[in-house]
Amino acid sequence: MSLGLYVHIPFCSAICNYCNFNRGLFDAAQKERYVPALRAEIARAGDGSAADTIYFGGGTPSLLEPAEVAAVIEACARGWALAPDAEITLEVNPETITRERLAGFRAAGVNRLSLGVQSFHDTELRRLGRLHSAARAEEAFQDARAEGFQNISLDLMMWLPQQTVADWLDSVEALTALGPDHASLYLLEIYPNAPLRDEMARARWSVAADEDAAEMYLSGLDRMDRAGYMQYEICNVARPGRASRHNLKYWTDGEWLGFGCGAHSTRGGVRWKNRSATDEYISAVASGGQTAIEYRRLEGEDRLEEALFMGLRLNAGLDVPALKSRYGVDVWDRHGGELQPFVEAGLLIYDGRSLRMTRPGMLLANEVMAVFIRSTVR
Ligand code: SF4
């Protein structure tokens, strides 16, 4: 299977109050040092093998100049045998782009955009500390279409502070009215030290009850079904042929190389992670030192557990005979006793070949997947 190449861009124009990604405030001088470091790391790693996706994630990759994106793509194309139809995705925040910049990204080789919209309600966007408005997000989408982007994904988040089921469905309607090719619908998870927690306490905002969160998830996906999208993963839907080729590598036991600070890679049964701090990463590249700091060899049971966790996220689920031939374990023989109650409750389906979660099962994915951890630990 061809490799995926991930490029991390750790800069943001402002820090959102719920975010715990590896990112920092945009610093033009640091960016000037970061992009050459990325190119150098990519040039060193290139071994000529086949790759068919490049994914610029962040952070806010659309803060790069189109010429910088072009230079990174060129470095990838020099280092690997990049498929002529490679999927090249750029994550974009609506406030960072203009028609001219979009044209530049397209000329650089980007052929897929992932637009971080999050909500089509300005009050919700403000509560999250986002810089764009709903109108700006719509305009950014239309501009991208006008510049010829035929593969655009939009992100939305549900279970936001003060959000009702009706508010959420308004955003879903606004999304379907635009007609993107792909959409990701996430539940907001507020991590323990998130500044948003303090703001919620000060402003006395709350999130909807768990049952409403479940309703948001199920009814949001139902609207997407009716608008002609196909769910293929817990949080992701797409028009036919528009599932994210890059992200599918994570969920189907694929291999990918990550470049830039904090980027993860998995290849040949080994997983590693780059230094997280941007300056440390730049210095490591400049001195010819190690950019990776954590290496872990995934041995038999670890690899199997990983494949189970990732594969079960997909609507297609796990191919039990294929896993048996790859890992020598019949997942149903080993876990069937514990999984049977989930099957009886309508959360899981096993047809003798594939093992997959139903949509209500996806809401309880952690509970279903806990079976694999308990069994592996034992
Ligand atoms: S723009 Fe994205 S990466 Fe940057 S702070 Fe906000 S959520 Fe985090």
Boltz pocket constraint, residues with backbone or C-beta under 6 A from the ligand:
constraints:
  - pocket:
      binder: B
      contacts: [[A, 11], [A, 12], [A, 13], [A, 14], [A, 15], [A, 16], [A, 19], [A, 20], [A, 21], [A, 23], [A, 58], [A, 59], [A, 60], [A, 93]]
      max_distance: 6.0
